[in-house]
Amino acid sequence: MLDIIICEDSDHYRLRTYTLVNDFLKKTNIKYSISTYRRYNDKLKKYIKANKSCNKIYLLDICLEENHASGIDIANDIRAIDFESLVVVITGKTGLLSEAQKLRLNLFDYVCKQISYDTTIEEILASAIKVFEIKKSIKFSYNRNDYNIRLNEILYIKSDKSIRKTIVATKDSKFEVSKPLCFFEDQVGQRFIKTCRGCVVNMSNVKMADYETGSIVFHNNEKLVGVISAKNISKVKEAIRSVE
């Protein structure tokens, strides 16, 4: 789950930012929610203090209404209890923050309303999703041990009907897990594509695909045969082309 929190006193920019974020995220398979605030009110303070266990991006206007806390005040309160969330500050002027402030607040990015605002917001969202996916992991038990494996280490997750288990294949190991494929589908990110009914592949680790045989070759040269169904060929092609 991804929470986006927008605090902006301008009705125009609050709606504009909400629309940009919503239009961008609805093109992904990410579950998300967007909350908007005009000022730093009790509801927002309560949300920050709760420190909800999910990925969060705060988009904070530096200069809010007079006699109210600024975006910097909000960022300070966030960092007092939360160092994992991504904080982005927004302003109508450049140069309002010193390098020391940016470092202390551990800002993810800085946006000026007067310079390519829409494009910058979209680029920040794309970068943020990559950051969260690198940090993300799946959890399961195998041979009475609990595992927590980063998504970028996984090659594929494949259902094996012969043993009635799901194979989790990493760059150097394989785990036969007594869970259905859908258990893992709910945990993986948008870099994972369902290539056929029984297989989910991490496209970031794919070196090439052979559509005639439905095969996939990974960067470690492991090969899976017959895992691309005809109806998913176009989806796999698009996914491979989009991997940076």
Backbone as CSV, one residue per row, in Angstrom:
resi,resn,N_x,N_y,N_z,CA_x,CA_y,CA_z,C_x,C_y,C_z
1,MET,0.848,-1.196,0.000,0.000,0.000,0.000,0.887,1.250,0.000
2,LEU,0.520,2.216,-0.809,1.252,3.482,-0.885,0.316,4.625,-0.501
3,ASP,0.720,5.388,0.502,-0.042,6.566,0.930,0.637,7.820,0.395
4,ILE,-0.137,8.677,-0.260,0.352,9.977,-0.715,-0.340,11.048,0.124
5,ILE,0.437,11.922,0.757,-0.122,12.977,1.589,0.284,14.318,0.987
6,ILE,-0.702,15.093,0.591,-0.461,16.398,-0.034,-0.931,17.496,0.926
7,CYS,-0.033,18.425,1.264,-0.419,19.573,2.089,-0.095,20.837,1.316
8,GLU,-1.121,21.529,0.871,-0.984,22.682,-0.020,-2.146,23.639,0.217
9,ASP,-1.847,24.919,0.488,-2.922,25.871,0.799,-3.588,26.447,-0.447
10,SER,-2.946,26.350,-1.588,-3.536,26.841,-2.836,-4.514,25.805,-3.386
11,ASP,-5.760,26.200,-3.571,-6.759,25.271,-4.114,-6.332,24.762,-5.485
12,HIS,-5.780,25.663,-6.287,-5.355,25.294,-7.643,-4.272,24.223,-7.605
13,TYR,-3.226,24.455,-6.827,-2.110,23.513,-6.803,-2.449,22.229,-6.044
14,ARG,-3.337,22.321,-5.065,-3.743,21.113,-4.350,-4.476,20.167,-5.300
15,LEU,-5.412,20.713,-6.069,-6.151,19.904,-7.043,-5.236,19.436,-8.176
16,ARG,-4.372,20.323,-8.625,-3.455,19.980,-9.718,-2.527,18.835,-9.300
17,THR,-1.992,18.911,-8.088,-1.084,17.870,-7.595,-1.832,16.557,-7.408
18,TYR,-3.025,16.638,-6.840,-3.847,15.429,-6.663,-4.099,14.753,-8.009
19,THR,-4.471,15.540,-9.009,-4.776,14.994,-10.337,-3.549,14.353,-10.962
20,LEU,-2.392,15.010,-10.846,-1.151,14.468,-11.386,-0.801,13.121,-10.752
21,VAL,-0.900,13.083,-9.424,-0.560,11.860,-8.691,-1.539,10.732,-9.040
22,ASN,-2.812,11.050,-9.031,-3.834,10.028,-9.310,-3.713,9.488,-10.733
23,ASP,-3.523,10.384,-11.706,-3.391,9.960,-13.102,-2.162,9.080,-13.301
24,PHE,-1.083,9.390,-12.574,0.144,8.596,-12.700,-0.025,7.217,-12.078
25,LEU,-0.544,7.158,-10.865,-0.605,5.897,-10.127,-1.666,4.935,-10.643
26,LYS,-2.743,5.465,-11.239,-3.779,4.563,-11.729,-3.328,3.782,-12.964
27,LYS,-2.192,4.184,-13.534,-1.623,3.439,-14.660,-0.768,2.269,-14.175
28,THR,-0.514,2.202,-12.866,0.279,1.124,-12.288,-0.651,0.100,-11.647
29,ASN,-0.065,-0.968,-11.092,-0.873,-1.944,-10.354,-0.708,-1.764,-8.844
30,ILE,-0.301,-0.570,-8.452,-0.047,-0.274,-7.044,-1.344,0.136,-6.342
31,LYS,-1.563,-0.430,-5.168,-2.684,-0.002,-4.342,-2.261,1.284,-3.616
32,TYR,-3.085,2.315,-3.717,-2.674,3.597,-3.143,-3.865,4.386,-2.612
33,SER,-3.549,5.347,-1.769,-4.555,6.305,-1.310,-3.923,7.690,-1.325
34,ILE,-4.735,8.705,-1.576,-4.242,10.089,-1.615,-5.060,10.911,-0.623
35,SER,-4.365,11.598,0.274,-5.024,12.478,1.237,-4.541,13.909,0.992
36,THR,-5.467,14.863,1.023,-5.084,16.257,0.806,-5.458,17.112,2.011
37,TYR,-4.606,18.097,2.290,-4.817,19.008,3.409,-4.500,20.432,2.976
38,ARG,-5.292,21.385,3.494,-5.041,22.798,3.220,-3.971,23.352,4.155
39,ARG,-3.936,22.805,5.373,-2.978,23.278,6.374,-2.603,22.122,7.296
40,TYR,-1.682,22.390,8.199,-1.221,21.372,9.152,-2.204,21.306,10.315
41,ASN,-3.259,20.528,10.119,-4.322,20.458,11.122,-4.157,19.238,12.027
42,ASP,-5.091,19.086,12.959,-5.005,17.987,13.925,-5.077,16.619,13.251
43,LYS,-5.848,16.525,12.181,-5.981,15.251,11.473,-4.647,14.820,10.872
44,LEU,-3.931,15.760,10.277,-2.632,15.439,9.690,-1.611,15.128,10.788
45,LYS,-1.654,15.875,11.876,-0.750,15.608,13.000,-0.971,14.196,13.544
46,LYS,-2.227,13.798,13.658,-2.560,12.464,14.163,-2.036,11.388,13.216
47,TYR,-2.167,11.623,11.904,-1.686,10.654,10.917,-0.174,10.479,11.043
48,ILE,0.547,11.587,11.153,2.010,11.520,11.254,2.429,10.783,12.522
49,LYS,1.796,11.092,13.646,2.151,10.461,14.922,1.849,8.968,14.926
50,ALA,0.813,8.566,14.194,0.463,7.143,14.126,1.550,6.338,13.418
51,ASN,2.318,7.020,12.546,3.432,6.394,11.819,3.003,5.052,11.214
52,LYS,1.943,5.107,10.429,1.356,3.937,9.782,2.397,3.113,9.037
53,SER,2.299,1.800,9.157,3.278,0.901,8.546,2.953,0.673,7.077
54,CYS,3.399,1.587,6.224,3.241,1.446,4.779,4.198,2.433,4.125
55,ASN,4.327,2.347,2.824,5.137,3.320,2.103,4.384,4.642,2.022
56,LYS,5.089,5.735,2.314,4.434,7.046,2.330,5.274,8.075,1.574
57,ILE,4.583,8.932,0.835,5.223,10.080,0.185,4.483,11.332,0.630
58,TYR,5.206,12.264,1.231,4.637,13.543,1.637,5.026,14.608,0.617
59,LEU,4.035,15.314,0.078,4.257,16.439,-0.826,3.822,17.692,-0.080
60,LEU,4.780,18.487,0.371,4.508,19.573,1.312,4.869,20.932,0.734
61,ASP,3.891,21.825,0.709,4.158,23.202,0.318,4.934,23.882,1.445
62,ILE,6.022,24.564,1.094,6.823,25.226,2.127,6.042,26.368,2.769
63,CYS,5.453,27.212,1.943,4.775,28.411,2.443,3.270,28.186,2.502
64,LEU,2.775,27.796,3.659,1.341,27.631,3.846,0.731,28.943,4.323
65,GLU,-0.547,28.928,4.677,-1.228,30.152,5.078,-0.532,30.815,6.261
66,GLU,-0.631,32.151,6.326,-0.031,32.889,7.431,-0.592,32.409,8.768
67,ASN,0.271,32.468,9.788,-0.091,32.057,11.157,-0.328,30.552,11.282
68,HIS,0.123,29.796,10.256,0.034,28.337,10.332,1.421,27.749,10.114
69,ALA,1.605,26.509,10.542,2.897,25.839,10.385,3.261,25.722,8.899
70,SER,4.542,25.773,8.600,5.017,25.655,7.221,5.297,24.203,6.873
71,GLY,5.602,23.972,5.589,5.963,22.635,5.172,7.221,22.140,5.873
72,ILE,8.127,23.054,6.200,9.346,22.682,6.919,9.010,22.219,8.332
73,ASP,8.057,22.886,8.972,7.617,22.458,10.309,7.048,21.037,10.256
74,ILE,6.259,20.771,9.219,5.677,19.432,9.061,6.780,18.401,8.840
75,ALA,7.745,18.747,7.978,8.856,17.830,7.700,9.657,17.538,8.972
76,ASN,9.852,18.555,9.806,10.563,18.350,11.074,9.824,17.354,11.963
77,ASP,8.501,17.484,12.031,7.699,16.568,12.861,7.739,15.151,12.298
78,ILE,7.721,15.030,10.977,7.802,13.704,10.353,9.131,13.041,10.708
79,ARG,10.222,13.772,10.537,11.552,13.202,10.774,11.826,12.921,12.255
80,ALA,11.054,13.507,13.140,11.230,13.234,14.570,10.888,11.785,14.905
81,ILE,10.013,11.160,14.083,9.589,9.786,14.375,9.663,8.851,13.170
82,ASP,9.924,9.385,11.996,9.819,8.587,10.778,10.948,8.957,9.814
83,PHE,11.872,8.016,9.593,12.977,8.260,8.662,12.827,7.450,7.376
84,GLU,11.738,6.699,7.247,11.536,5.852,6.086,10.715,6.519,4.987
85,SER,9.766,7.346,5.360,8.904,7.989,4.371,9.698,8.966,3.512
86,LEU,9.207,9.185,2.299,9.854,10.133,1.396,9.158,11.488,1.515
87,VAL,9.963,12.526,1.710,9.436,13.880,1.881,9.888,14.746,0.712
88,VAL,8.906,15.362,0.050,9.169,16.266,-1.066,8.589,17.637,-0.700
89,VAL,9.389,18.683,-0.831,8.885,20.018,-0.529,8.626,20.775,-1.824
90,ILE,7.571,21.593,-1.793,7.115,22.326,-2.971,7.084,23.815,-2.642
91,THR,7.560,24.638,-3.570,7.561,26.077,-3.336,7.409,26.839,-4.643
92,GLY,7.030,28.100,-4.508,6.916,28.961,-5.681,8.205,29.688,-5.986
93,LYS,9.205,29.547,-5.115,10.485,30.232,-5.288,11.633,29.245,-5.130
94,THR,12.706,29.499,-5.845,13.897,28.662,-5.707,14.791,29.219,-4.607
95,GLY,15.632,28.371,-4.066,16.638,28.822,-3.113,16.153,29.077,-1.703
96,LEU,14.953,28.603,-1.334,14.443,28.848,0.013,15.073,27.920,1.054
97,LEU,15.602,26.792,0.598,16.195,25.837,1.531,17.709,25.774,1.347
98,SER,18.422,25.761,2.462,19.867,25.594,2.401,20.189,24.116,2.237
99,GLU,21.405,23.819,1.799,21.824,22.423,1.656,21.812,21.721,3.009
100,ALA,22.141,22.461,4.058,22.140,21.879,5.403,20.737,21.439,5.807
101,GLN,19.727,22.272,5.492,18.340,21.917,5.807,17.903,20.686,5.026
102,LYS,18.273,20.625,3.752,17.894,19.481,2.924,18.465,18.184,3.488
103,LEU,19.721,18.245,3.943,20.357,17.070,4.516,19.726,16.690,5.840
104,ARG,19.458,17.687,6.695,18.905,17.402,8.019,17.519,16.788,7.913
105,LEU,16.735,17.269,6.968,15.380,16.760,6.789,15.338,15.515,5.904
106,ASN,16.497,15.154,5.359,16.575,13.975,4.481,15.491,14.042,3.404
107,LEU,15.465,15.150,2.678,14.452,15.346,1.648,14.722,14.443,0.449
108,PHE,13.654,13.893,-0.095,13.775,13.065,-1.287,13.947,13.932,-2.529
109,ASP,13.222,15.063,-2.532,13.350,15.966,-3.670,12.739,17.321,-3.327
110,TYR,12.853,18.242,-4.280,12.469,19.646,-4.107,11.835,20.105,-5.414
111,VAL,10.649,20.667,-5.366,9.927,21.054,-6.585,9.612,22.538,-6.572
112,CYS,9.916,23.205,-7.682,9.532,24.604,-7.853,8.310,24.676,-8.758
113,LYS,7.278,25.362,-8.310,6.033,25.447,-9.073,6.223,26.138,-10.423
114,GLN,7.250,26.963,-10.524,7.448,27.753,-11.740,8.281,27.040,-12.800
115,ILE,8.826,25.864,-12.449,9.735,25.184,-13.384,9.263,23.753,-13.627
116,SER,8.657,23.490,-14.786,8.257,22.127,-15.218,7.578,21.346,-14.098
117,TYR,6.583,21.951,-13.463,5.965,21.363,-12.277,5.390,19.972,-12.544
118,ASP,4.545,19.853,-13.562,3.877,18.579,-13.841,4.881,17.467,-14.122
119,THR,5.854,17.765,-14.977,6.864,16.758,-15.335,7.689,16.347,-14.129
120,THR,8.059,17.333,-13.296,8.883,17.035,-12.120,8.138,16.140,-11.142
121,ILE,6.856,16.404,-10.905,6.063,15.566,-10.001,6.014,14.132,-10.519
122,GLU,5.790,13.969,-11.809,5.727,12.621,-12.394,7.073,11.906,-12.282
123,GLU,8.169,12.624,-12.503,9.506,12.027,-12.389,9.801,11.615,-10.947
124,ILE,9.352,12.430,-9.999,9.554,12.110,-8.586,8.783,10.853,-8.211
125,LEU,7.553,10.730,-8.678,6.750,9.538,-8.387,7.406,8.281,-8.953
126,ALA,7.909,8.369,-10.180,8.569,7.221,-10.802,9.804,6.810,-9.995
127,SER,10.582,7.793,-9.558,11.780,7.505,-8.758,11.410,6.922,-7.404
128,ALA,10.350,7.451,-6.805,9.917,6.970,-5.481,9.488,5.513,-5.544
129,ILE,8.758,5.144,-6.582,8.303,3.761,-6.732,9.498,2.823,-6.840
130,LYS,10.539,3.237,-7.569,11.745,2.414,-7.689,12.414,2.232,-6.330
131,VAL,12.459,3.312,-5.546,13.063,3.237,-4.211,12.306,2.247,-3.341
132,PHE,10.979,2.336,-3.340,10.173,1.439,-2.516,10.305,-0.013,-2.968
133,GLU,10.404,-0.232,-4.270,10.508,-1.601,-4.769,11.854,-2.225,-4.415
134,ILE,12.928,-1.404,-4.382,14.236,-1.914,-3.984,14.201,-2.345,-2.522
135,LYS,13.489,-1.590,-1.700,13.411,-1.889,-0.275,12.459,-3.042,0.026
136,LYS,11.511,-3.271,-0.864,10.443,-4.219,-0.592,10.934,-5.666,-0.604
137,SER,10.275,-6.511,0.164,10.660,-7.914,0.240,9.413,-8.784,0.388
138,ILE,9.594,-10.094,0.175,8.520,-11.046,0.449,8.939,-11.902,1.639
139,LYS,7.953,-12.355,2.371,8.209,-13.138,3.578,7.505,-14.489,3.467
140,PHE,8.220,-15.546,3.845,7.626,-16.884,3.825,8.461,-17.808,4.718
141,SER,7.920,-19.004,4.979,8.623,-20.011,5.776,9.019,-21.181,4.878
142,TYR,10.210,-21.729,5.134,10.713,-22.853,4.345,11.616,-23.697,5.245
143,ASN,11.311,-25.003,5.322,12.077,-25.912,6.180,12.209,-25.383,7.615
144,ARG,11.095,-24.894,8.138,11.003,-24.401,9.515,11.833,-23.140,9.773
145,ASN,12.253,-22.488,8.707,12.963,-21.212,8.831,12.136,-20.113,8.190
146,ASP,12.216,-18.915,8.742,11.513,-17.764,8.175,12.465,-16.974,7.282
147,TYR,11.965,-16.597,6.106,12.786,-15.872,5.139,12.158,-14.514,4.821
148,ASN,13.031,-13.561,4.585,12.639,-12.214,4.184,13.566,-11.830,3.026
149,ILE,13.079,-11.959,1.784,13.930,-11.812,0.607,13.541,-10.575,-0.199
150,ARG,14.535,-9.767,-0.501,14.302,-8.557,-1.296,13.799,-8.927,-2.693
151,LEU,12.870,-8.134,-3.197,12.281,-8.424,-4.509,13.314,-8.406,-5.630
152,ASN,14.308,-7.531,-5.525,15.278,-7.447,-6.623,16.164,-8.689,-6.720
153,GLU,16.134,-9.548,-5.672,16.906,-10.790,-5.694,16.143,-11.934,-6.370
154,ILE,14.843,-11.764,-6.548,13.999,-12.849,-7.064,13.973,-12.850,-8.592
155,LEU,14.117,-14.037,-9.173,14.012,-14.200,-10.621,12.561,-14.451,-11.027
156,TYR,11.961,-15.448,-10.390,10.581,-15.788,-10.723,9.937,-16.540,-9.565
157,ILE,8.607,-16.618,-9.616,7.831,-17.402,-8.657,6.888,-18.259,-9.490
158,LYS,6.999,-19.585,-9.329,6.301,-20.483,-10.257,5.595,-21.610,-9.504
159,SER,4.359,-21.845,-9.891,3.588,-22.940,-9.307,4.036,-24.272,-9.909
160,ASP,4.279,-25.262,-9.034,4.680,-26.593,-9.487,3.621,-27.589,-9.022
161,LYS,2.755,-27.996,-9.931,1.646,-28.887,-9.578,2.111,-30.286,-9.193
162,SER,3.279,-30.697,-9.692,3.763,-32.052,-9.415,4.100,-32.248,-7.938
163,ILE,4.507,-31.188,-7.283,4.826,-31.280,-5.854,3.849,-30.464,-5.003
164,ARG,2.878,-29.847,-5.683,1.859,-29.042,-5.018,2.470,-27.939,-4.149
165,LYS,3.471,-27.306,-4.711,4.136,-26.201,-4.015,4.458,-25.087,-5.004
166,THR,4.876,-23.959,-4.471,5.280,-22.835,-5.302,6.793,-22.653,-5.174
167,ILE,7.469,-22.535,-6.309,8.925,-22.362,-6.329,9.253,-20.879,-6.341
168,VAL,10.019,-20.450,-5.346,10.547,-19.082,-5.321,12.013,-19.177,-5.715
169,ALA,12.357,-18.663,-6.891,13.719,-18.763,-7.403,14.428,-17.419,-7.287
170,THR,15.559,-17.417,-6.586,16.388,-16.213,-6.488,17.608,-16.388,-7.385
171,LYS,18.524,-15.437,-7.332,19.708,-15.494,-8.190,20.615,-16.674,-7.849
172,ASP,20.508,-17.184,-6.620,21.384,-18.293,-6.242,20.713,-19.408,-5.444
173,SER,19.381,-19.339,-5.262,18.694,-20.369,-4.470,17.284,-20.609,-4.998
174,LYS,16.721,-21.763,-4.580,15.322,-22.058,-4.875,14.655,-22.574,-3.607
175,PHE,13.410,-22.130,-3.392,12.662,-22.519,-2.206,11.329,-23.117,-2.639
176,GLU,11.004,-24.296,-2.104,9.715,-24.934,-2.380,8.782,-24.600,-1.219
177,VAL,7.848,-23.719,-1.468,7.027,-23.154,-0.400,5.593,-23.677,-0.489
178,SER,5.051,-24.047,0.641,3.675,-24.580,0.690,2.654,-23.453,0.753
179,LYS,2.691,-22.611,-0.244,1.739,-21.508,-0.379,1.326,-21.418,-1.846
180,PRO,0.094,-20.981,-2.119,-0.322,-20.826,-3.522,0.349,-19.608,-4.153
181,LEU,0.374,-19.588,-5.466,0.997,-18.481,-6.187,0.373,-17.142,-5.807
182,CYS,-0.933,-17.125,-5.587,-1.625,-15.871,-5.265,-1.117,-15.251,-3.966
183,PHE,-0.585,-16.067,-3.055,-0.011,-15.559,-1.806,1.137,-14.598,-2.103
184,PHE,1.932,-14.917,-3.119,3.080,-14.089,-3.470,2.690,-12.943,-4.401
185,GLU,1.697,-13.165,-5.235,1.262,-12.106,-6.148,0.859,-10.851,-5.398
186,ASP,0.293,-11.021,-4.209,-0.141,-9.888,-3.403,1.030,-9.124,-2.788
187,GLN,2.238,-9.713,-2.822,3.393,-9.091,-2.173,4.366,-8.424,-3.140
188,VAL,4.328,-8.824,-4.408,5.334,-8.330,-5.352,4.929,-6.994,-5.965
189,GLY,5.929,-6.313,-6.569,5.697,-4.990,-7.146,5.382,-5.041,-8.619
190,GLN,5.336,-3.855,-9.229,4.900,-3.763,-10.617,5.959,-4.254,-11.613
191,ARG,7.196,-4.496,-11.154,8.208,-5.064,-12.035,7.963,-6.544,-12.302
192,PHE,7.064,-7.153,-11.541,6.727,-8.569,-11.722,5.520,-8.691,-12.650
193,ILE,5.677,-9.529,-13.658,4.617,-9.734,-14.658,4.180,-11.197,-14.631
194,LYS,2.869,-11.413,-14.674,2.349,-12.773,-14.773,2.429,-13.188,-16.235
195,THR,3.410,-14.029,-16.553,3.659,-14.418,-17.945,2.742,-15.535,-18.421
196,CYS,2.245,-16.311,-17.482,1.258,-17.351,-17.770,0.495,-17.619,-16.481
197,ARG,-0.426,-18.523,-16.527,-1.282,-18.763,-15.363,-0.500,-19.168,-14.111
198,GLY,0.616,-19.874,-14.309,1.328,-20.410,-13.147,2.680,-19.801,-12.875
199,CYS,2.987,-18.621,-13.458,4.328,-18.072,-13.282,4.316,-16.537,-13.239
200,VAL,5.056,-15.995,-12.287,5.241,-14.546,-12.160,6.738,-14.280,-12.267
201,VAL,7.126,-13.344,-13.139,8.538,-13.110,-13.439,8.942,-11.679,-13.088
202,ASN,10.127,-11.564,-12.486,10.706,-10.251,-12.213,11.395,-9.758,-13.486
203,MET,10.771,-8.841,-14.203,11.270,-8.413,-15.500,12.600,-7.674,-15.404
204,SER,12.945,-7.165,-14.229,14.231,-6.486,-14.045,15.400,-7.456,-14.173
205,ASN,15.138,-8.739,-13.986,16.206,-9.743,-14.045,16.191,-10.569,-15.329
206,VAL,15.381,-10.143,-16.301,15.269,-10.885,-17.568,16.284,-10.362,-18.587
207,LYS,17.035,-11.300,-19.202,17.997,-10.926,-20.245,17.357,-10.962,-21.624
208,MET,16.545,-11.977,-21.882,15.873,-12.071,-23.181,14.667,-13.001,-23.098
209,ALA,13.790,-12.862,-24.092,12.606,-13.717,-24.177,12.490,-14.269,-25.589
210,ASP,12.164,-15.556,-25.680,11.941,-16.223,-26.961,10.445,-16.526,-27.048
211,TYR,9.749,-15.798,-27.893,8.293,-15.908,-27.925,7.813,-17.133,-28.690
212,GLU,8.663,-17.695,-29.547,8.277,-18.908,-30.278,8.184,-20.105,-29.341
213,THR,9.114,-20.186,-28.394,9.116,-21.304,-27.440,8.523,-20.905,-26.090
214,GLY,8.174,-19.622,-25.956,7.639,-19.139,-24.683,8.661,-19.182,-23.564
215,SER,9.946,-18.964,-23.925,11.040,-19.100,-22.960,11.555,-17.748,-22.483
216,ILE,12.097,-17.767,-21.268,12.721,-16.581,-20.685,14.107,-16.958,-20.181
217,VAL,15.095,-16.118,-20.497,16.457,-16.302,-20.005,16.783,-15.135,-19.078
218,PHE,17.313,-15.460,-17.909,17.644,-14.448,-16.914,19.118,-14.048,-17.009
219,HIS,19.488,-12.999,-16.298,20.862,-12.499,-16.370,21.884,-13.502,-15.842
220,ASN,21.442,-14.430,-14.997,22.362,-15.470,-14.522,22.379,-16.684,-15.455
221,ASN,21.710,-16.523,-16.635,21.635,-17.541,-17.696,20.718,-18.722,-17.384
222,GLU,19.973,-18.651,-16.289,18.946,-19.670,-16.061,17.836,-19.474,-17.091
223,LYS,17.293,-20.594,-17.576,16.267,-20.530,-18.628,14.999,-21.236,-18.187
224,LEU,13.870,-20.569,-18.417,12.556,-21.166,-18.178,11.880,-21.361,-19.534
225,VAL,11.390,-22.557,-19.802,10.778,-22.862,-21.099,9.266,-22.973,-20.944
226,GLY,8.543,-22.429,-21.920,7.089,-22.575,-21.957,6.351,-21.807,-20.875
227,VAL,6.875,-20.633,-20.501,6.229,-19.866,-19.432,5.584,-18.569,-19.929
228,ILE,5.613,-18.342,-21.254,4.939,-17.162,-21.802,3.745,-17.637,-22.617
229,SER,2.557,-17.352,-22.130,1.359,-17.750,-22.868,1.131,-16.785,-24.028
230,ALA,0.432,-17.256,-25.040,0.205,-16.443,-26.243,-0.473,-15.116,-25.920
231,LYS,-1.426,-15.135,-25.004,-2.167,-13.910,-24.705,-1.339,-12.891,-23.914
232,ASN,-0.183,-13.340,-23.358,0.654,-12.440,-22.556,1.915,-11.976,-23.277
233,ILE,2.085,-12.361,-24.534,3.290,-11.981,-25.277,3.447,-10.462,-25.352
234,SER,2.393,-9.766,-25.729,2.487,-8.300,-25.865,2.813,-7.643,-24.525
235,LYS,2.263,-8.177,-23.442,2.529,-7.617,-22.112,3.990,-7.815,-21.720
236,VAL,4.543,-8.993,-22.034,5.949,-9.279,-21.731,6.863,-8.387,-22.570
237,LYS,6.549,-8.239,-23.846,7.351,-7.372,-24.726,7.398,-5.951,-24.186
238,GLU,6.249,-5.443,-23.808,6.181,-4.071,-23.278,6.982,-3.946,-21.989
239,ALA,6.893,-4.962,-21.120,7.603,-4.925,-19.848,9.116,-4.934,-20.048
240,ILE,9.613,-5.751,-20.981,11.047,-5.821,-21.256,11.549,-4.495,-21.812
241,ARG,10.783,-3.885,-22.682,11.208,-2.610,-23.281,11.219,-1.474,-22.267
242,SER,10.392,-1.573,-21.248,10.272,-0.483,-20.277,11.295,-0.580,-19.143
243,VAL,11.981,-1.736,-19.028,12.979,-1.901,-17.958,14.211,-1.074,-18.284
244,GLU,14.628,-0.276,-17.303,15.809,0.584,-17.517,17.067,-0.145,-17.072
